[in-house]
Amino acid sequence: MPRHANAALKMRPVKTDRNDAAGLAQIMRTGWFKEVR
């Protein structure tokens, strides 16, 4: 997982796989990510 996404997910109060998946989906929907080579 890219560092910026990992940092964003660490700020969430409840850290479960389900919440991580929801957080990643939200990051992808909003376009808040950097393209990786």
N, C-alpha and C positions, 0 to 999 in steps of 0.2 A: 504494500500500500504506500503510495507517495506520502512524503513527510507532511505536506500541507493538509492532506485529507486526514491523516492520522492525528494531527494536532487538533483539527476541528472535531473529530470524534471523541477525543479525550476530554473535551470540555463538557460533554453530555453527562448528566448526573447518573443515569442508569446505564451501565456498560454490559450489554448482553449482545450475543451474535445477532439477534433479531433487530435490536436497536441500531447496531452497526450497519446492517443491511439497509435499514430505512434511512439512515444518515447518508450512506453512499448514494442511494437512489435520489435523495434530495439534492446532493451535490451535483449529480449528473443532470437532473432536471433543470437546475438553476444555471448550469453552465459554469459553475465555480470550480474549475479544475484546470490544470496545465497539461497539455499534451505531452506524452512521454514517447521517446523514440523507440 
